[in-house]
Amino acid sequence: MNIYARNSERTPGAVQIEVSGDGYDLAGIIMLPPARQPGDFRGIYATPDGLEADYLYNRSVLGGRLVSVWGTHPRSTADMLQQQDDRVVQFGYDADFDEDYGKSVRGDGLWKYRGNYGGWPSGYTRAIYLRGECGRQQYTGAGISQINFASTCTEGTTGRPYLSWVTQAKGYSSENNRDVGVDWMRVVLDADRNDRLAVMVNNRSLGLYLNSGYELKL
């Protein structure tokens, strides 16, 4: 199946979408239900009668196949500016859904779980895309800095379970600056605990992350 979607330029609150393959050949401008609270995801479904939109977790579109998902800006009910190419959703900007980690965090070298906070639709996402930034804490001098991401961790320790893979931003940085930035970092989420992300900022490092998009399970 081939899917392309983006916010409609002419109709506020609507999505311009094209779906083809697997017996479908659909296109149109689809109105989204208004978000009821921040992080309220809406789905677009391909049905025998055409494309329909509904609140994602209602699952009330009988006989419909989910083809697209739309959330909101952080801490807002405004529709997220995004585009979708098949399974991959890209935001129009790097968004601070995790408000605490949207600014510099002093690292201690220990793994911590962070929640979703509206950055991706839990249960419908197999990977997320992040921008990771890191630098050196004040009074530590210049050197290597690092921020790490994984689907699972042993929270509050330096260790991770077996079969837990790490994605990291790492590089040389000056003191009290985030000189290292990596865009479009792909982190595969845990299939069973799809609503959390494991993060670790190295000791003596500063780190933050922003959400750039996600990859759907369709």
Secondary structure as GFF3:
##gff-version 3
##sequence-region A 1 218
A	DSSP	beta_strand	2	7	.	.	.	ID=ss1
A	DSSP	beta_strand	14	21	.	.	.	ID=ss2
A	DSSP	beta_strand	24	31	.	.	.	ID=ss3
A	DSSP	beta_strand	42	47	.	.	.	ID=ss4
A	DSSP	beta_strand	50	55	.	.	.	ID=ss5
A	DSSP	three_ten_helix	56	58	.	.	.	ID=ss6
A	DSSP	beta_strand	65	70	.	.	.	ID=ss7
A	DSSP	beta_strand	82	85	.	.	.	ID=ss8
A	DSSP	beta_strand	88	95	.	.	.	ID=ss9
A	DSSP	three_ten_helix	100	102	.	.	.	ID=ss10
A	DSSP	beta_strand	105	106	.	.	.	ID=ss11
A	DSSP	beta_strand	112	115	.	.	.	ID=ss12
A	DSSP	beta_strand	125	136	.	.	.	ID=ss13
A	DSSP	beta_strand	143	150	.	.	.	ID=ss14
A	DSSP	beta_strand	167	173	.	.	.	ID=ss15
A	DSSP	beta_strand	180	188	.	.	.	ID=ss16
A	DSSP	beta_strand	196	201	.	.	.	ID=ss17
A	DSSP	beta_strand	205	216	.	.	.	ID=ss18
###
